[in-house]
Amino acid sequence: FILGETCSALLLFISIMTMFMSGVVAIFEYDLKKIIALSTLSQLGMMMFSISLGLYELAFFHLLTHALFKALLFLCAGILIHGAGNTQDIRSFGGLSLNFPLVTVCMNLANLSLCGVPFLAGFYSKDLIVELACQYSWGIFVLLMMFICLSLTVLYSVRLTYLSFVGPYGGGTSISVCESDYSLVGPVVILSFTSLVSGPILSWLNFPAPVLIFLPVFLKWGALFFVGVSLLVMLSLQGVTYSYKWGAVSKFSGLMWFLPWLTGQGFSMKTLKNA
């Protein structure tokens, strides 16, 4: 029993640090595919966080909903890369909503679902994990870190949307309108529909009995409060966030806190140099 509690506490710590690390790194990343991959890493941390609390069915439920809107996000990113001259640097985008109106709507729908906006697929699983986690007595630090990780998800999602669709055109790419290709747009439209309706449907299938959650009012509204505040903060600090004044922090985050170097890349580089 003591060993099980120790493993749960260790998994809880690793999952929270994974969510925090991937969220911070995604804020300073400019590669479109890396941002989405870091977003996937963050959501995997959320699933492990749910498992560490003993919420195994809820982790599987979040896995299903996340698979749907994350597949939509990857397909939209592929269309943008294909249409923008095969570049992945979001600084070269800007104003793509004029050239890709349908992809813009679908990708923003996936981003909103990722952030946990009410009544989208991600809300039904993510909000339930947060509310049930608030019922566990893990301490204020765990709850605060969980809400901070939720805020980071909103921050890099809004940043991605602004640089890709709203911000000024970055230049350097040749825009080709590829929304007329139904083999590209068809799956995107289907996955957009599933991102809208899969949340309640999968919730009814996985949890036939309603889940009663008793929380204070400030904790009940905590997740939505942090989502809203993060949205406002990111919109107000967009000029600061996108500047190059963050040199050391940006480099540290871009190298994923030196984890690739510590987990084998440094050893491989020394081995290849000596070969």
Disulfide bonds with the S-S distance in Angstrom:
none
